[in-house]
């Protein structure tokens, strides 16, 4: 479903003083121009957050923590580890469960970016099963919304597709 060829952007790469106690956003781009995002937290980072919450009385004194969704918990946030995790998730068909669709790469991003030459494949398109999945989610949400919301969304969708 996902190609093995990918480009990984690690937010704030190199800024962490301790790769075993940090958090980064990871954006994976594929040749079909789709971007996917996840948040990588180290085990030690989560424990540091919990200790801070306990000391400062946040969130029922550290009883819970709400991280950005989706979250991948790793031992360290080095590029090497992140690439290993992403590649294993792609290979074992787990990628779609821990990365969220983040949109398409825009033309201006391609011209001023770090993507290698000839990375994008104009013939490659997003897997239809993902489009179907998200479309079915939208249908379910529209069924639970007001008539006004349904009409507005349908108007917007058909205006875009014409």
C-alpha positions in Angstrom: 0.0 0.0 0.0 2.8 2.4 0.9 5.9 2.6 -1.3 9.2 1.8 0.3 10.6 5.0 -1.2 9.9 7.8 1.2 11.2 11.1 2.4 11.3 11.8 6.2 11.2 15.3 7.6 11.9 15.4 11.4 10.7 18.6 13.0 13.3 20.4 15.0 15.9 17.8 14.0 19.1 18.3 15.9 17.6 20.6 18.5 17.2 18.0 21.2 19.9 18.0 23.8 19.1 14.5 24.8 17.7 12.2 22.0 16.4 9.9 24.7 14.3 12.6 26.4 12.5 14.5 23.6 9.6 14.7 21.3 9.5 15.5 17.5 7.0 15.7 14.8 7.7 13.4 11.9 6.3 14.0 8.4 6.7 11.2 5.8 6.2 12.1 2.1 5.7 9.5 -0.6 6.2 9.8 -4.4 2.4 10.2 -4.8 2.8 13.6 -3.2 1.0 12.6 0.0 2.3 13.7 3.4 1.6 11.8 6.6 2.4 13.0 10.2 3.0 11.4 13.6 4.5 12.6 16.9 7.4 10.6 18.2 7.9 10.8 22.0 10.6 9.0 23.9 9.8 6.9 26.9 11.9 9.1 29.1 10.2 12.2 27.7 6.8 10.9 28.7 8.1 10.2 32.2 9.6 13.7 32.3 6.2 15.2 31.4 4.5 13.0 34.1 7.0 14.2 36.7 6.4 17.8 35.7 2.6 17.3 36.0 3.0 15.7 39.4 5.2 18.6 40.7 3.0 21.3 39.2 -0.4 19.8 39.9 -1.4 19.5 36.2 -4.1 17.0 35.0 -5.2 15.5 38.3 -1.6 15.6 39.6 -0.1 13.6 36.8 -2.9 11.0 36.5 -3.1 11.4 32.7 -1.4 13.1 29.8 -2.9 14.0 26.5 -0.3 13.9 23.7 -0.8 14.9 20.2 -2.4 12.2 18.1 -1.1 10.0 16.6 1.8 9.1 18.9 4.7 6.7 18.5 6.7 5.9 21.6 10.4 5.2 20.9 13.6 4.7 22.9 15.3 7.7 21.2 14.5 10.2 18.4 17.6 9.9 16.4 17.2 10.0 12.6 18.5 6.4 12.4 15.8 5.2 14.9 13.0 7.1 13.2 13.9 5.8 9.8 14.0 2.2 11.2 10.6 2.6 12.8 9.0 4.2 9.6 10.6 1.5 7.3 9.4 -1.3 9.6 5.8 0.2 9.8 5.7 0.4 6.0 7.0 -3.1 5.5 4.7 -4.6 8.1 1.6 -2.7 7.0 1.3 -0.8 10.2 2.1 2.7 8.9 -1.5 3.8 8.4 -2.3 3.1 12.0 0.3 5.4 13.5 0.5 8.1 10.8 -2.3 10.5 9.8 -2.8 11.9 6.4 -1.4 15.4 6.4 -2.3 16.6 2.9 -0.7 16.9 -0.4 2.7 18.5 -1.2 2.1 21.8 -2.8 4.0 22.9 -5.9 5.8 25.7 -4.0 7.0 23.2 -1.4 8.5 21.1 -4.2 10.5 23.9 -5.7 12.0 25.1 -2.4 12.3 21.9 -0.5 14.8 19.2 0.5 13.2 16.5 -1.7 15.7 14.7 -3.9 15.4 15.2 -7.7 12.9 13.0 -9.4 11.4 12.0 -6.1 7.8 12.6 -7.1 5.9 10.3 -9.5 3.2 12.2 -11.4 1.6 8.9 -12.4 1.4 7.7 -8.7 -1.9 8.5 -6.9 -3.0 8.0 -3.3 -4.2 4.5 -2.6 -8.0 4.3 -3.4 -8.7 2.3 -0.2 -7.6 5.3 1.9 -9.8 7.7 -0.1 -12.7 5.3 0.4 -12.1 4.9 4.1 -12.1 8.7 4.7 -15.1 9.2 2.4 -17.0 6.6 4.5 -16.0 8.5 7.6 -17.3 11.7 6.1 -20.6 10.1 5.2 -21.0 8.9 8.7 -20.3 12.3 10.2 -22.7 14.0 7.7 -25.4 11.6 8.7 -25.0 12.8 12.3 -25.0 16.5 11.3 -27.7 19.1 10.7 -29.2 19.5 7.2 -27.6 22.9 7.0 -24.1 21.4 7.6 -24.8 18.6 5.0 -25.9 21.1 2.4 -22.9 23.3 3.0 -20.4 20.5 2.8 -22.0 19.0 -0.3 -22.0 22.4 -2.0 -18.3 22.8 -1.2 -17.4 19.3 -2.4 -19.2 19.6 -5.7 -17.9 23.1 -6.3 -14.3 21.8 -5.9 -14.8 18.8 -8.1 -16.4 20.6 -11.1 
